[in-house]
Amino acid sequence: MSDEISSGKHKSLEKIKGVVEFRILLNGKQECVWTIDLRNSPGKVFEGKCPAGIKVNSTVTIDDEQFVKLCLGELDPIQGFMSRKFKVQGDIFDDAETEYSAERRAEKCSLINF
């Protein structure tokens, strides 16, 4: 995951501009925590909780099997969230939703004003 983020291939990650903490569960109990810091490009990934003094924008609680699927691209993040395969606390989707809504509004306007 660290190599993927630091490669800069995923331009959509630049829009997040925040810190995401993944709490990974094994048999329903917290096994480990990974933090992804996307405040500055290209971003950093490290094991453990976010250092004191840095605000965590979102916390994702996910089973280890679902986490692997998410990382491999086998689990769509939106579908996984909607089907309750993981929980999200915080505001990580705010920017994505705002952008999506703006695109949808523009699309609708262009259809009306053909």
Biotite code that builds the C-alpha atoms (Angstrom):
import biotite.structure as struc

atoms = struc.array([
    struc.Atom([0.000, 0.000, 0.000], chain_id="A", res_id=1, res_name="MET", atom_name="CA", element="C"),
    struc.Atom([2.840, 2.366, 0.845], chain_id="A", res_id=2, res_name="SER", atom_name="CA", element="C"),
    struc.Atom([4.415, 1.892, -2.596], chain_id="A", res_id=3, res_name="ASP", atom_name="CA", element="C"),
    struc.Atom([1.093, 2.521, -4.330], chain_id="A", res_id=4, res_name="GLU", atom_name="CA", element="C"),
    struc.Atom([0.456, 5.752, -2.457], chain_id="A", res_id=5, res_name="ILE", atom_name="CA", element="C"),
    struc.Atom([3.985, 7.109, -2.735], chain_id="A", res_id=6, res_name="SER", atom_name="CA", element="C"),
    struc.Atom([4.067, 6.319, -6.486], chain_id="A", res_id=7, res_name="SER", atom_name="CA", element="C"),
    struc.Atom([1.636, 9.175, -7.134], chain_id="A", res_id=8, res_name="GLY", atom_name="CA", element="C"),
    struc.Atom([-0.331, 7.022, -9.624], chain_id="A", res_id=9, res_name="LYS", atom_name="CA", element="C"),
    struc.Atom([-3.610, 7.591, -7.838], chain_id="A", res_id=10, res_name="HIS", atom_name="CA", element="C"),
    struc.Atom([-4.351, 11.249, -8.480], chain_id="A", res_id=11, res_name="LYS", atom_name="CA", element="C"),
    struc.Atom([-7.764, 10.936, -6.789], chain_id="A", res_id=12, res_name="SER", atom_name="CA", element="C"),
    struc.Atom([-5.984, 10.496, -3.440], chain_id="A", res_id=13, res_name="LEU", atom_name="CA", element="C"),
    struc.Atom([-4.669, 14.057, -3.698], chain_id="A", res_id=14, res_name="GLU", atom_name="CA", element="C"),
    struc.Atom([-8.243, 15.302, -3.242], chain_id="A", res_id=15, res_name="LYS", atom_name="CA", element="C"),
    struc.Atom([-8.546, 13.753, 0.217], chain_id="A", res_id=16, res_name="ILE", atom_name="CA", element="C"),
    struc.Atom([-6.016, 16.045, 1.928], chain_id="A", res_id=17, res_name="LYS", atom_name="CA", element="C"),
    struc.Atom([-6.407, 14.344, 5.280], chain_id="A", res_id=18, res_name="GLY", atom_name="CA", element="C"),
    struc.Atom([-5.404, 11.499, 7.565], chain_id="A", res_id=19, res_name="VAL", atom_name="CA", element="C"),
    struc.Atom([-7.162, 8.127, 7.503], chain_id="A", res_id=20, res_name="VAL", atom_name="CA", element="C"),
    struc.Atom([-6.683, 5.573, 10.251], chain_id="A", res_id=21, res_name="GLU", atom_name="CA", element="C"),
    struc.Atom([-7.501, 1.932, 9.459], chain_id="A", res_id=22, res_name="PHE", atom_name="CA", element="C"),
    struc.Atom([-8.419, -0.224, 12.440], chain_id="A", res_id=23, res_name="ARG", atom_name="CA", element="C"),
    struc.Atom([-8.071, -3.774, 11.185], chain_id="A", res_id=24, res_name="ILE", atom_name="CA", element="C"),
    struc.Atom([-9.976, -6.510, 12.985], chain_id="A", res_id=25, res_name="LEU", atom_name="CA", element="C"),
    struc.Atom([-9.153, -10.201, 13.283], chain_id="A", res_id=26, res_name="LEU", atom_name="CA", element="C"),
    struc.Atom([-12.028, -12.360, 14.555], chain_id="A", res_id=27, res_name="ASN", atom_name="CA", element="C"),
    struc.Atom([-13.892, -9.222, 15.586], chain_id="A", res_id=28, res_name="GLY", atom_name="CA", element="C"),
    struc.Atom([-11.102, -7.824, 17.775], chain_id="A", res_id=29, res_name="LYS", atom_name="CA", element="C"),
    struc.Atom([-8.732, -4.996, 16.882], chain_id="A", res_id=30, res_name="GLN", atom_name="CA", element="C"),
    struc.Atom([-5.510, -6.526, 15.637], chain_id="A", res_id=31, res_name="GLU", atom_name="CA", element="C"),
    struc.Atom([-3.585, -3.571, 14.256], chain_id="A", res_id=32, res_name="CYS", atom_name="CA", element="C"),
    struc.Atom([-3.820, 0.045, 13.133], chain_id="A", res_id=33, res_name="VAL", atom_name="CA", element="C"),
    struc.Atom([-2.422, 1.566, 9.949], chain_id="A", res_id=34, res_name="TRP", atom_name="CA", element="C"),
    struc.Atom([-2.402, 5.281, 9.223], chain_id="A", res_id=35, res_name="THR", atom_name="CA", element="C"),
    struc.Atom([-2.421, 6.924, 5.811], chain_id="A", res_id=36, res_name="ILE", atom_name="CA", element="C"),
    struc.Atom([-1.386, 10.569, 5.863], chain_id="A", res_id=37, res_name="ASP", atom_name="CA", element="C"),
    struc.Atom([-2.537, 12.284, 2.660], chain_id="A", res_id=38, res_name="LEU", atom_name="CA", element="C"),
    struc.Atom([-2.164, 15.881, 3.847], chain_id="A", res_id=39, res_name="ARG", atom_name="CA", element="C"),
    struc.Atom([0.806, 16.401, 1.539], chain_id="A", res_id=40, res_name="ASN", atom_name="CA", element="C"),
    struc.Atom([1.548, 14.714, -1.777], chain_id="A", res_id=41, res_name="SER", atom_name="CA", element="C"),
    struc.Atom([2.474, 11.940, -2.292], chain_id="A", res_id=42, res_name="PRO", atom_name="CA", element="C"),
    struc.Atom([1.403, 10.806, 1.173], chain_id="A", res_id=43, res_name="GLY", atom_name="CA", element="C"),
    struc.Atom([2.750, 8.398, 3.784], chain_id="A", res_id=44, res_name="LYS", atom_name="CA", element="C"),
    struc.Atom([1.634, 5.061, 5.172], chain_id="A", res_id=45, res_name="VAL", atom_name="CA", element="C"),
    struc.Atom([2.802, 3.754, 8.511], chain_id="A", res_id=46, res_name="PHE", atom_name="CA", element="C"),
    struc.Atom([1.838, 1.150, 11.077], chain_id="A", res_id=47, res_name="GLU", atom_name="CA", element="C"),
    struc.Atom([0.325, 2.461, 14.266], chain_id="A", res_id=48, res_name="GLY", atom_name="CA", element="C"),
    struc.Atom([-1.938, 5.262, 15.367], chain_id="A", res_id=49, res_name="LYS", atom_name="CA", element="C"),
    struc.Atom([-1.596, 8.803, 14.185], chain_id="A", res_id=50, res_name="CYS", atom_name="CA", element="C"),
    struc.Atom([0.999, 10.774, 16.210], chain_id="A", res_id=51, res_name="PRO", atom_name="CA", element="C"),
    struc.Atom([-0.331, 13.135, 18.869], chain_id="A", res_id=52, res_name="ALA", atom_name="CA", element="C"),
    struc.Atom([-1.118, 16.582, 17.571], chain_id="A", res_id=53, res_name="GLY", atom_name="CA", element="C"),
    struc.Atom([-2.193, 15.421, 14.111], chain_id="A", res_id=54, res_name="ILE", atom_name="CA", element="C"),
    struc.Atom([-5.942, 15.318, 13.460], chain_id="A", res_id=55, res_name="LYS", atom_name="CA", element="C"),
    struc.Atom([-7.372, 12.056, 12.130], chain_id="A", res_id=56, res_name="VAL", atom_name="CA", element="C"),
    struc.Atom([-10.034, 13.010, 9.580], chain_id="A", res_id=57, res_name="ASN", atom_name="CA", element="C"),
    struc.Atom([-11.514, 9.553, 9.218], chain_id="A", res_id=58, res_name="SER", atom_name="CA", element="C"),
    struc.Atom([-11.352, 6.166, 10.898], chain_id="A", res_id=59, res_name="THR", atom_name="CA", element="C"),
    struc.Atom([-12.133, 2.998, 8.965], chain_id="A", res_id=60, res_name="VAL", atom_name="CA", element="C"),
    struc.Atom([-12.885, -0.142, 10.974], chain_id="A", res_id=61, res_name="THR", atom_name="CA", element="C"),
    struc.Atom([-12.627, -3.204, 8.772], chain_id="A", res_id=62, res_name="ILE", atom_name="CA", element="C"),
    struc.Atom([-12.170, -6.973, 9.020], chain_id="A", res_id=63, res_name="ASP", atom_name="CA", element="C"),
    struc.Atom([-8.770, -8.229, 7.835], chain_id="A", res_id=64, res_name="ASP", atom_name="CA", element="C"),
    struc.Atom([-10.255, -10.191, 4.909], chain_id="A", res_id=65, res_name="GLU", atom_name="CA", element="C"),
    struc.Atom([-12.242, -7.192, 3.679], chain_id="A", res_id=66, res_name="GLN", atom_name="CA", element="C"),
    struc.Atom([-9.161, -4.969, 4.066], chain_id="A", res_id=67, res_name="PHE", atom_name="CA", element="C"),
    struc.Atom([-7.152, -7.254, 1.787], chain_id="A", res_id=68, res_name="VAL", atom_name="CA", element="C"),
    struc.Atom([-9.969, -7.219, -0.783], chain_id="A", res_id=69, res_name="LYS", atom_name="CA", element="C"),
    struc.Atom([-10.160, -3.423, -0.550], chain_id="A", res_id=70, res_name="LEU", atom_name="CA", element="C"),
    struc.Atom([-6.399, -3.080, -1.112], chain_id="A", res_id=71, res_name="CYS", atom_name="CA", element="C"),
    struc.Atom([-6.430, -5.517, -4.033], chain_id="A", res_id=72, res_name="LEU", atom_name="CA", element="C"),
    struc.Atom([-9.296, -3.667, -5.699], chain_id="A", res_id=73, res_name="GLY", atom_name="CA", element="C"),
    struc.Atom([-11.650, -6.625, -5.260], chain_id="A", res_id=74, res_name="GLU", atom_name="CA", element="C"),
    struc.Atom([-13.953, -4.610, -2.987], chain_id="A", res_id=75, res_name="LEU", atom_name="CA", element="C"),
    struc.Atom([-15.382, -1.364, -4.285], chain_id="A", res_id=76, res_name="ASP", atom_name="CA", element="C"),
    struc.Atom([-15.093, 1.199, -1.453], chain_id="A", res_id=77, res_name="PRO", atom_name="CA", element="C"),
    struc.Atom([-18.564, 2.661, -1.928], chain_id="A", res_id=78, res_name="ILE", atom_name="CA", element="C"),
    struc.Atom([-20.258, -0.729, -2.277], chain_id="A", res_id=79, res_name="GLN", atom_name="CA", element="C"),
    struc.Atom([-18.308, -2.063, 0.711], chain_id="A", res_id=80, res_name="GLY", atom_name="CA", element="C"),
    struc.Atom([-19.416, 0.866, 2.834], chain_id="A", res_id=81, res_name="PHE", atom_name="CA", element="C"),
    struc.Atom([-23.030, 0.675, 1.680], chain_id="A", res_id=82, res_name="MET", atom_name="CA", element="C"),
    struc.Atom([-23.174, -3.083, 2.342], chain_id="A", res_id=83, res_name="SER", atom_name="CA", element="C"),
    struc.Atom([-21.654, -2.551, 5.825], chain_id="A", res_id=84, res_name="ARG", atom_name="CA", element="C"),
    struc.Atom([-18.501, -4.528, 5.145], chain_id="A", res_id=85, res_name="LYS", atom_name="CA", element="C"),
    struc.Atom([-16.691, -1.775, 7.033], chain_id="A", res_id=86, res_name="PHE", atom_name="CA", element="C"),
    struc.Atom([-17.502, 1.303, 9.088], chain_id="A", res_id=87, res_name="LYS", atom_name="CA", element="C"),
    struc.Atom([-16.297, 4.834, 8.493], chain_id="A", res_id=88, res_name="VAL", atom_name="CA", element="C"),
    struc.Atom([-16.256, 7.557, 11.115], chain_id="A", res_id=89, res_name="GLN", atom_name="CA", element="C"),
    struc.Atom([-15.315, 11.077, 10.128], chain_id="A", res_id=90, res_name="GLY", atom_name="CA", element="C"),
    struc.Atom([-15.429, 13.124, 6.970], chain_id="A", res_id=91, res_name="ASP", atom_name="CA", element="C"),
    struc.Atom([-13.334, 11.250, 4.392], chain_id="A", res_id=92, res_name="ILE", atom_name="CA", element="C"),
    struc.Atom([-16.192, 11.082, 1.886], chain_id="A", res_id=93, res_name="PHE", atom_name="CA", element="C"),
    struc.Atom([-17.194, 14.750, 2.129], chain_id="A", res_id=94, res_name="ASP", atom_name="CA", element="C"),
    struc.Atom([-14.860, 15.928, -0.644], chain_id="A", res_id=95, res_name="ASP", atom_name="CA", element="C"),
    struc.Atom([-15.697, 13.003, -2.893], chain_id="A", res_id=96, res_name="ALA", atom_name="CA", element="C"),
    struc.Atom([-19.442, 13.521, -2.386], chain_id="A", res_id=97, res_name="GLU", atom_name="CA", element="C"),
    struc.Atom([-19.165, 17.263, -3.008], chain_id="A", res_id=98, res_name="THR", atom_name="CA", element="C"),
    struc.Atom([-17.235, 16.665, -6.211], chain_id="A", res_id=99, res_name="GLU", atom_name="CA", element="C"),
    struc.Atom([-19.662, 13.960, -7.342], chain_id="A", res_id=100, res_name="TYR", atom_name="CA", element="C"),
    struc.Atom([-22.668, 16.173, -6.626], chain_id="A", res_id=101, res_name="SER", atom_name="CA", element="C"),
    struc.Atom([-21.151, 19.078, -8.551], chain_id="A", res_id=102, res_name="ALA", atom_name="CA", element="C"),
    struc.Atom([-20.445, 16.823, -11.531], chain_id="A", res_id=103, res_name="GLU", atom_name="CA", element="C"),
    struc.Atom([-23.993, 15.431, -11.449], chain_id="A", res_id=104, res_name="ARG", atom_name="CA", element="C"),
    struc.Atom([-25.486, 18.944, -11.288], chain_id="A", res_id=105, res_name="ARG", atom_name="CA", element="C"),
    struc.Atom([-23.351, 20.063, -14.230], chain_id="A", res_id=106, res_name="ALA", atom_name="CA", element="C"),
    struc.Atom([-24.372, 16.965, -16.162], chain_id="A", res_id=107, res_name="GLU", atom_name="CA", element="C"),
    struc.Atom([-28.060, 17.594, -15.495], chain_id="A", res_id=108, res_name="LYS", atom_name="CA", element="C"),
    struc.Atom([-27.723, 21.258, -16.509], chain_id="A", res_id=109, res_name="CYS", atom_name="CA", element="C"),
    struc.Atom([-26.064, 20.307, -19.784], chain_id="A", res_id=110, res_name="SER", atom_name="CA", element="C"),
    struc.Atom([-28.918, 17.878, -20.522], chain_id="A", res_id=111, res_name="LEU", atom_name="CA", element="C"),
    struc.Atom([-31.513, 20.565, -19.839], chain_id="A", res_id=112, res_name="ILE", atom_name="CA", element="C"),
    struc.Atom([-29.727, 23.224, -21.891], chain_id="A", res_id=113, res_name="ASN", atom_name="CA", element="C"),
    struc.Atom([-28.969, 21.036, -24.920], chain_id="A", res_id=114, res_name="PHE", atom_name="CA", element="C"),
])
